[in-house]
Amino acid sequence: MKSLLRTLVLLLVRLIGFPGARAAAKKPLPVSDAPRILLIRPDHLGDMVLTTPVLNALKQRVANAHITMMVGPWASEIVARHPAIDRLLVYPFPGFRRASQNPFSPYILLLSAARQLRRGHYDLAINLRPDFWWGAALIYLAGIPRRVGYALPPGAAFLSHSLPFQSPELASVSCQRLASAGLQTLGYAPLSEPYTPERYPAVFQPDEEERLQVAKRLQRAGIDEHTPVIVIHAGTGGAVKLWRNEAWARCADDVVKLFSACLTNAAPARIILTGSKSEQPMLEEVAGGMTAPALTISDMTVGQLAALLDRASLVLGVDNGPLHVAVAQGTPTVGIFGPTDPRVFGPWGNPERHRVVASTHRCATCPAIPCGRLDFTPEELPQHPCVRLVTVREVLEAVEQVLPYVKRAI
């Protein structure tokens, strides 16, 4: 029934939006030297970090472009301070809030959002999430003449320029392909290839006040500027991606020993466990299983967290947003992956500095590893232990590989 409803509504959307889309398509090239560009990315923290390379790339190619970015409130802080963005639209995209909703809500929101976007008179819109049909339908209804995205149904029908989706491919590369195609629709040269982290880095920088706040907090905990800091962010949005708390405790103790053996002239390393307020019990359990002293922090803003990750010598975690924030700071990382594919969602950085420990344990009811599924019920989780089966030894081996790149304390 839900599928039939979507089919009927999408057909209606095509009929309603057709006159506006046809009229928009007749707008001539070239546009002005200050084109109005709309970027849509509904995703959460990590995906938003992986999108940031596009922003500077567009601004560098078209210096006078007016760039608007439409994002969800759950990740807006990542791009709110970005210098390439001229306007930020924060919108509660349907399907990305972890709560039940009326089945008609996505379509009601679609019409109201399209009315809002029409007033922006955009020359180009790029739907940066490959499978986000709602975003494709939105820019169609808004009458934006150049609508770029990936040729995935049902959204492809609403695009004026669609690209074949290449998978597996790092998310940052996928975004840059779209940006390059979008520039060409405006009559500009495409982005230079290859798309690499060195040429198109991810950007999210804490400000000086956030750095000062973190430094003072560490001082109160007895951690001065000479102390190596190892941050572990064990939490994540999907429970199936979590490692074992006792494994984190053992790993933390062993990493401190590795630092002492390899950084012989340094002060003993300190472990900091970070997470959200709801993850505080998990942080306390990990800390309680350690022999080394640990500081737990669960009340930081995203900017303060970035300042801490920049201060860190090394960051460990599962597949989560803070790991990508750490990569954007240039801090070496080790991440544990299971159901998500690191070839798509892995770190956007030098693979020598950012190691991935990918589980090879296919769950009994999954067709492959990685399977790409995250929405397991609590009752299903015991049958999906792919991440939990990763060994401490595997993680420590990855840590040993990045030790030559760890940041030294002052």
N, C-alpha and C positions, 0 to 999 in steps of 0.2 A: 504493500500500500504506500509506504514512504517513497519507494522508487517511482511508482506511478505518479505520485503527487509531484515529485521533482521534475519528471519528464514533462508533465503538463504545464507546470509553472515556467520552466525554461523555454518552452515553446511560446508561451504568452510573452515572456520577456523579449524574445527575439522579434515578435510582432510589434510590441510596444516601442522597442528601441530602433526598429528598422528605419523609420523616416529620419531620425536624428543622425544615425550612423551614416546613412547615404548622403545627407547634406554635408556632414563633416568630411567625408571622403573627397568632396569636390574642392576643399580648400587647397590652394596651390602651394607648391614649393618654389623657391626656398622660403622658409619662415624667417622671422626677424633674427638679428644676431643675438637676441636675448630670449631664446625659446623657453616656454614654460613646461617643465617636466614633472610628472607625477610618478612617484615610486610607491608601490604597495607591498608591504611585507607584514603579514599578520602574526608571525611566529614569536617564540619566547626568546629568552636571553641569549643562549648560545648561537642560535640561527641568526639573530640580529647582529651579533659580533661578526659572523661570517659574511654578512651582507655589506659591512662598512667599506671594504675595498672599492666597491662600486662608486661611492660618493665622491671621493677625491678624483677617481678616474674620470667621471663625467665633468666635474668642475675644471679639471686641468685641460680637458679637450675643448670645452665650451665655457670659457671664463665668465661670460655674461649670462649664463643660463640661470633661470629662477627654478630652484629645485624644491619641491614639496614632497615630504615623505609621510605616508599614512601607515601608522603602526598601532598595535594594541597597547593598552596601558601597562601590561605586564612586562614590556620590554622598552618602553619609551625612553627611559633614562639613558640607554646605550647611545641613542642618536640625538637626544635633546640638545646636547652641547656641541654637536659636530659642526665645524665651521663651514662645511659645504652646503648645509641645509638652510634654506631661506624661510621655510615654513614647515611646522610639524603639525599634523592632524592626528590626534589620538582618538581611536575608535574601537568600541567593544565588538570586534569581529565575532560573528556567530561560529560556533564549533570549536573555539579556542578557549572558552571559559569552562573550567572544570565543574560544571553544574548543569542540571537538566533545564530544558527550555521548551517553550511552545513550538510545535513543528512549523507553524506559520511565521515565527519570528524572523528567520533568516531572510524571508522574502519581503516582509514589511520593512526591515532595516535596509534592504537593498534599494528600495524605492526612495527612502528618505535620504540615504547617503548619496545616491545618484543626483538628487536635486541639489544637494550641497556642492558636489563636485562640478556641476555645470557652471556654477558661478566663478569657477577658477579659470575657465577659458584655456585649458591646457592644450598644448600642441602635441604632446606625447605622453603616454602612460605605459609603464612597464609593470607587469604583474610578476613579481620576483619569485613567488612560490610556485613551483612547477604544476602542482595539482590543485591549485586554488581556483576552482570554477567560479566561486562567488565573486572574487576579485575581477575575473575576466568579464563576468556579466555586469559588474558595477561600472567599469570603464566604458562598456558598450552602451549602457543606458545613459551614461553621462555625456554621450555624444563626442567623445574625444577622438580626433581623426586618426591618430596613429596609436594602435593598441598592440603592444608586443608581449609575447609570452610563449610558453611551450605548447606544442600541439598535442595536448592530452585532453581526452573527452571528459566531461562535456564542455569544458571551458574554451576549447580551441575554436568552436563555432562563433565565439564573440570577438575574436581577435582579427585585426587587419593584417598582422604579420606574425606568423607562428613558426617556431623553430622545432626541428625534431629533437626529442629529449634523449640525451646521451647518458646512460647509466650503466655501471656506477661511475660517478664523476663528483669530485669535491664540490660542495655547495657553493663555495666562493667562485669557482670556475664557471659553474652554471649561471650564476648571477652576472658575471662579466660577459658571458656570451650574449645574454639578453641586452645588457647595456650597450654593447658594441653594435648589435643589430638595431637598437633604438636610435643610436647616433646616425646610422646610415639612412634611416627613414627620414631624418631631418636634413640630409644632404651633407653631413659631416663625415670625416674619415673614421673608420672603425678604430677600436682600441688596439694598441700594439700587442702582439703576441711574442712569446708565450705568456700566459697568465700565471704569474708566479707570486709568492708572498713577498719576495724582494722588490718586485716592480709595483705590486698592488697590495700593500700591507693592510692588515686589519687595524682599526684605530679606535681606541677608547682610553682616554687619558684622565687620571684623577687630577684635580686642581691642587694648588698649594695648601689650601685650607684643609682639604681631606688628608693630604700627606702629613700635615702637622698634627691633626687629630689622631692619626694612627701612631705616629711617633710618640706622642704623649701617653697613649694607652699602653704601648709596649713598655715604656719607661716605668709606668706604675706597676707593671707585672715583672719588673726586674730584667727586662730585655733591652740592652743598650744597642748602640749602632754597631758594635763590634761582634755581636752575637749572630751566628748563622740561624736563619729562620726557615723551617720546613712547614709549609701549610698543607693540611689534608682537608679536602672538601668531599666528604663521603656521601653526602645526600644528593638527591636528584628527583625530578618530577615523577618518574615511573618506577614503582617498587621493584619491577623485574630487573632493573639496571643496578640495584644495590649489591655491594659486596657483603661479606660477613663482618660484623663488628669486631669479633675476636681476631679476625685476620688483620684488620686495620691496626688493632692494638699491637699485635706481634710485629707487623711490618714497620710501624712507627718506631718501636724500640730498636729494631735491626737497622733502620735507616740512620738513626742517631749514631749507632756504632760505626756504620760505614763512613759517616762524615768525620768522626773522630779519627778513624784510621787513615783517611785520605787527605783531610785538611789538618795536618798535624800542628800547624801554627795558629789554628783558629780556636776561639772559645767553644765550649760544648754547644752543640746545636740545640735549639728549642723547637718543640712541636706546637703548632697552633691548629686547633680543630675549628673549622668554620662551618656555618650552616644557618638555616632560618630558625626562628623562634620555635616552630613546631618540631624541629629536628634536635632541639636541645637535649631531650632524653637519650637520643642516639649518641650525641657527642659525649655525654657524661658516661655512657656505657663503654665507649671506646677508651676514654681517658681512664676509667676505672680499671681497665684491663692492662694498662701500661705500667711499666716500672719507671720509665722516664717521666719527668714532670710535663704536663700539658696545660696549655691555656685554651679554654673554650670560648668562642665568640659567636653569638647568634643574633646580634642586634645592629649589624652594620648596614649602611646604605650601599648601593652598588658602587658608588664612587669611592667610599671608604674601603670597601673590599678590594677594589682595583689598586688602591694605594698600598694595601697590605700585600697583595700578590706581587706588586712591583718591588716591594721591600724584601720579599722572600728570596731565598737561594734556590728553592725547588718547590714545586707544587704537585701534589698527588691527588687523584680523584677518580671517579667513574665518569661516564659520558654525561657531562653537565655543562651549564653555561659558565660557571666560574673558571672551569679549565680553559675555555676559549678566551675569557678575559685575561687569564694569566699569560696565554700565548701572545695576546696583543701587547702585553707589557715586556715581552722578550724574556720572560722567566722560563727556564726549562720545566717541562711537565712530563708526567707519566700518567696515562689514562687507561682505565679498564673498560673494555667494550664487550658487549654480548649480543643482544638482539639488534642493536643498531650497527650500521655498516660504517666502519672508519674510512672506507674509500669515499664515502659521501659526507659524513659528519665528523671526520677526524680533524686534527689540528691544522690550521692554516699557518704553517711555519716550517722551518728547517726540520726534516725528519730525524736528523741527528740530535737535535735539541729537544724534540717533542716525541716521545716514544709512546706507542700504543701496545697494550697487552690485550689482544683479541681472543676471546674464548673460542676454543675449538670443540666445545661440548654441545652437540646438537641435542636439544630437548626432544623427548620421545614423540610428542605430538606435533612438532614443528617440521616443515618440509626441508628446512635448511638452516644453517648457521652462517651469517646472521639472518633472522627471519623478518625483521622489520616491524614486529608487532610489540606494542607496549601496553595495551589496554587489557591486562589480565585481572580477573577478579581475585580477591584474597584467597578464595578456595582453589583457584587454579595455580597460584604461585608456587606451591611445593613441587608441582610437576614441571616447572620451568627454572631449573637451577643453573643455567648456563654461566652466568656471572659468578654465582657463589662457588662454582667448581674451579675457578681460577686459583692457582696456588700462590702462597706467599713467595715461594722461590721464584716464580715467573715475574712477579712484580719487582722483587729485589734485583733480578738480573737486568731488568729495564732501567732501574735506578742506577746500577753500576755503569750502564752504557751512557747515561747523561751526566755522570759525575764530572767529566772533564769540562762541562759547559756550565756548571752551577755558578750562580752569582756569589761572589765573595762579599762578606760584610766589610764595612769601612775599616 
